[in-house]
Amino acid sequence: SDYRLCIMRKLPSVLARTLTSGTSASPRLPDMSEVRSKLRDIVGASTNWRDHVQAMQERKALHTLLAKRQEDLPPRRMKDSYLEVILPLGSQPEIREKYLNVHNSVRFGRILEDLDSLGVLICYTHTKQEMQQRSPLSIVTALVDKINLCQKIIHPDCDIKFTGNVSWVGKTSMEVKMHMLQVHDGDYSPVLDATFVMVARDPENKRPAFVNPLIPEGPEEEEIFKQGELNKLKRIEFSTASLLKMAPTAEERNIVHDMFLNTLDTRQEGEGTVSFRSRKLPPNSVWMEDAKLKGLQICHPEERNIFNRIFGGFLMRKAFELGWATACSYGGSRPFIVSVDDIMFQKPVEVGSLLLLSGQVCYTEKNYIQIRVHSEVYNANTRENHTTNIFHFTFISENEVPQVVPKTYG
């Protein structure tokens, strides 16, 4: 069907061979709560907000454990960081409530939180030093490159399995590929693929730190590694192609010009008197400025990550939920998430911040709705705002949606 943007394919990870097809004989896998407590152990994070200053002080001493050069760190293989984690929605009904939405399927925002935690743990597994329980590295999410879904509905009462490993490594950054599968008729079938980029920083999260190099084994892993390198180059190219630095392409100019001509009011007398200022909305359309929703979040200590900043997964969940609500109110029927693109984490969000989220329908086509969510932080003491993230979500709506039309060049 039209929905399957993401072609059902064999899991690209060479390590997926270790996946057991049946669910009965597999050994007990760690679950999501174990992932989070393991992360706290690795960093030595406090479970008490009052003690967080002391916990961060203790991390300062770990500076001596940082590598001076990447060459001093032992190289790792992809299978060294491979993890499998279970989300036992089928076998442990008591955790279901947290993951349930009103349509009796799984809240995708919760899945974003789980992917974020797992991605960080995979990177700590890649960089683990044998003798130390505590890691001197602060590993944080830099960006979500892509999440593609191949199932419209995630069932709330069947076990989910996450698998993943480090797929590419730079000097201080790591790309992580993750897959989510759900039990269906006794077998795990793919639900989504995700690519995250994590960066390693010193114990106080102030400057970049080196990570273990990655050595691909065999042609399949070399292909995955090469793809990671291409992804990095594409990101650099994309960041330099900003509209503020480069004019739109010929194709983009034509799209913009057609939209502009479509909204001119030609009922005025004669060709020469058409006013550029007088614009009319084409039939079955909505002005872009009327397709917005805003939200505000107070960032409480409960939402903090192991470094006592606000957890990236929480920011993604909140942005996704506003994006979903924007798509829902715009299209007037239930939207389903198709893909998540290019989430850049530009600045960390401090506990106690006011988080302002703005959802905007920015493109539509048939049943598809593209939503941009802009996230900024307001500091009440300095009265300053700054952008922390820009999110892009693609939804498919049950019914065809009106066309969104911009009024200004911006």
N, C-alpha and C positions, 0 to 999 in steps of 0.2 A: 504494500500500500504506500501511498504518498508519504506517510509518516516516517517510513524507515530511512531517514537520512543517514543513519549509521547502519551500514550493512552488517548483518549478522556474520561475524567472521570467527575463525578460530582465534583463541586468545593469542595476541601477538607475542606475549612473553614466552621465551624459550623455557622458562621455569614452570610454565603452566602444566607441563607434563607430570609434575608431581601432584597435580590435583587428583584427588580420588573421585571417580565418577559417582560411586554410590555414597550414601551418607552413613551406612551402618558401621563399616569396619574402620572408619578413619579415627586416628588418635584424637584425644581431647584437645581442642584448639583454644588459645586464649580468647577472651571476649573483650568487648570495647571498654568495660570498666577496668580490666587488667591493663589494657593499653595505656589508659590515663594514669593509673597508679605507678606503672613502670616508668612513665615519663617523669613523674614527680621524683622518683628515686634517683633517676639518672642525673637530674639537675639539682636535687637536694632542695626542692621547693617546699615552702611552708604550707601547712594545711590551714593555718590561722592567719587571717589578714593582718592582725596586730604584729605578727612575727616576721612579716615579709621583709622589712628593712634589714633585720639581722641575717635572714637567709641570704639576701643579696650581698651583704658584707662578707659572709663566709665564702661566697663564690669568688671574691676578689683573689683569694689565695691560690686559686686554680690557674692563674696566669702563667705560672712556671711550667705548666704541663703543655702549653701550646707549642706547636712545631714552628721553628724559625723559617723552614722552607718546606715546600710540598714534597720534595725528594726525600725528606727524612721520615716520611710516613709510609708504612707498608702498603703496597697496592692491594686492592680488593677485587673480587669477582662479583658478577651480578647475583650469583646464587648466595653469596655471603650475606646479602641484605634482604633476601627473599623472606617475606612473612605471610602467614595465613591467619586470619582472625575471623571469629564467628560472631554473628549478631543473632542470638537465639530467639527470634520472635516466635518461632513455632514451638520450641520446647520449653520456653520460659514466658508464659503469658503475662507474668507480673511486669515485664519491661515494655510490654506492647503499648500501654497507654501513652507513654512519652513520644512514641513514633506515629501515633494514629492521627489522621486528619478526618474531617467531617464526611468525606466521601468513602470512608473505610478503606483507604489505601495508606501507604507510608508517606509521612511528611518528608519531602525532598530536602528541606532545610536541615533536618536532623542528619541526613546522609552526608551533606556538605560538612557538617561538624565532624562526623566520624572520619571522613576522608582526610580532613586537615590533621587530625590527631595521628592517624595512621601514617600519613606522609612524613611527619616529623619523627616518629618512632623508627621508620625504615631508614631514615638518614642517620639517626643515632646508632642503629645497628651496623650501618656501613662504616661509621667512624669509630666504633668501639675499640678501646685499647684493653688488651687482656687483663692487665693488673689493676685497672682503676674501675671502681664502681661509679664514681662521679665523672661526668664528662665536663671538660673545660669549655666546650663549645656551647654557644647559644644558637640553636638552629631555629630559624623563623621562615614562614612562608613568604616568598617574594612575589610569586604570581601563580595563578591558575591558568595554564596555557589553554586547556580545552577539557570539557567533559561532554561526551556524546552518549546519549541514551538509546538503547535499542528495544526497550520495553516501555509501553505507555503507562502501565500500572505496576506498582511495586506492592506485592501482597503483604498485609499486616500480620499474617499468621503462618508464614513459612520462613524457615531459617535462611539467613543471608550469610554469604561468605565473602570476605574481602581478601584479595591477594595483591602483592605488589613488591617491587624492588627498585633499587636505584638503576636508572637506564643510561645515564650520561653524567659525567663529572667535569667541571672546569677546575679552576684553581681554588675557588672559595664557594662555588655553587654546585648544586646537584639537581638533576632532573629525576623525578620519581614517576613511574608508571604504575597505576593501580587499576584493578578490575573488580567489579562487584557481580556476584552470581547469586541466584536464588533457587532454592530447591523447588523442583517441579516434577511431579511423578517420580520421585526418588532420585532424580539427577539434578545436578547444578546446571542451570542455563544462564548465559550472560545477560546482564541488565545494563551495565555501563562500563565505559573505559574513561580513565581520567589521567591527565598529565599535569603534575605540579612542579614548580621550581622552588627549591629551598636554598637559603643562603646560610653559611656558617659565620658566626661572629665570635668575638672574644667573650670571656665569662660575664662581662658587664654589658654585653650587647652594644659596644661602642664602635669597634672597627672590625673589618673582615678578618677571618681566620682560615688557614689552609685546611683542606680536607684530603683524605686518602684518595690517590688516583684510582681509576677504574680500568681494569684490563678485560676487554671482551674476549670470550672464548668461542671460536667457531664462527662460520659465516652468518648465522642467524643473529647472534649477539652483535657482531660487527655492524650489521644492517641497522639494528636498534640504536647502537651507539652513534652511527653516522646520522641517523634521523634526528637524534638529540642535538648534534652539532648544527644541522640545518635549521632546526627550530630556533637555536640561539641566534644564528645569523639573520633569520627572518624577523626576530624580535628587534634586533638592532636596526634593521632596515625600516621596520614599521615605525619605530620611535623617531626616526629622522624624517619620515614622510608626513609629519603633522601638517595640517592645513595652514597653520601659522607660518610654516617654513616653505611649503610647496603649494603651487596652484593645483586645483583639481585636474584629473585626467580628462581627455576628450570625452570619454564615455560618461564620466560623472557630470561634466558640463552639460551634455545633452539631456541627461535625466533632470537636472536642476532647471534647465531652460524650458523643457516640456511642462514641468510642474508649474512654472511661472506663467507660461502662455495659457495653461488650463484655467488659471484663476483670474485672468484679466477680464474686466467687465466690458464686453465688446458691444453692448447695447447702445453706447453713446454714439452720437451722430458722427459718421465719417471716420475713416481709418486714422486720420491725422490727430484726432482729438482723444484717442484712448488714453485715459490717465493711468499712469503706473501706480498711483496711490489707491485708486478705487479697485478693490479686489473682490471677487465673489467666490463662494465655496462651491466646487463642483458637486453634482448629485452623489448621494451615498458616501459622503466624506466628512471628516472632522478636522478642524484646525488643530495643528500640533499643540498650540498653546492651551487648548481645551482638553488635552489628553494627559493630564498630570495628576499625581498623588504625592502627598508629602507625609513624612513620619518623623517622630522624635523618639529617641531612646536615651534614658539616663543610664550611664555605664556603671553598674554596681560591682563591688568586689567579687560577687558570685561568678561574674562573667570573665574573670581574669585567667590568663594562661599561666604556665609555669614560670614565666618571667615577670609576672605581675603587671603585664600590659593586658589590654582587652584581647581575648582569644579570637584569632582570625576566623575560625569556623563560626563563631557567634555573629560576627559582622556579616559573613556570607549568608547565614541563615536569615538574619533580619532584612538584608537587601533582597534576598530571593523572595521572602514573604511579601515585601512591598511590591516587588516586580510582578508577582503572581496576582496580587490584588489590583494592580494597575491594569494588567491584561484582562482580568476578570470583569472589571467595571467598564473597560473600553469595549470589549467584544460582546458582553452580555451573556456569555455562556462559559462553561468550565474550560480553562486553559490547561494544557499539559506541557511540561517542560521538555524541550527537545535537545537543546545544548546550551552550555555555558562557555563563554569565550573571554579570554584576555582579562582576567581580574588582576589588576596591578595593586600591590600594597605599597603605597607611596610613603606613608608615615605611620608609625605605631600609634595606637589610641590609648591614652592614659585612663586608668580607673578614675571615675568621678567626672569624666567629660560628658558634655551633651552632644549626642550624635544626631545630626540632621540628615535625613535621607530624602532624596527627591527622585520619584519614579516618572519616567517620560516615555510614552510610545514614540519611537523614532522612525519606524518603518513598518509597513504592512504589505502583505501579498496573499491574496485568497484567504486561507484560514490561518496564515502565519502572522505572528505579532513579534516584532523585535522591541525589547524594552531596555532602556539605559537607566541605571540607577546611580545617581551621584551621591557620594557620601562625604560629608564634611563634619569637622569637629569644631564646636564652639567652646572657647575657654572663657568662663564667666569672669575670671579675675582679670585677664588681659583684654577681654572683649574682642578677641580676634577669632576669625574663622580660617581654617585651612582644609583643603581637600585631602582625604585619606585614601579614597578608592573611587574607581569608576567600574561599574559592573555591566556586563552585557548578557542578557538572557533571551533565548529564542523560545517562544511558546507556539503550540498549535491549538487553535480554538475549535470547539465542537462545531460551531457554525462559521460561515464566511463572515469576515469582519469588514467594517467600513474602511475606506482608504484614509490614511493620515496625511495631511497636507501642510507643509510649512508655509509661513507667511513672509518670513524675512530670510535673508541670506544666511544669517547665523543658524 
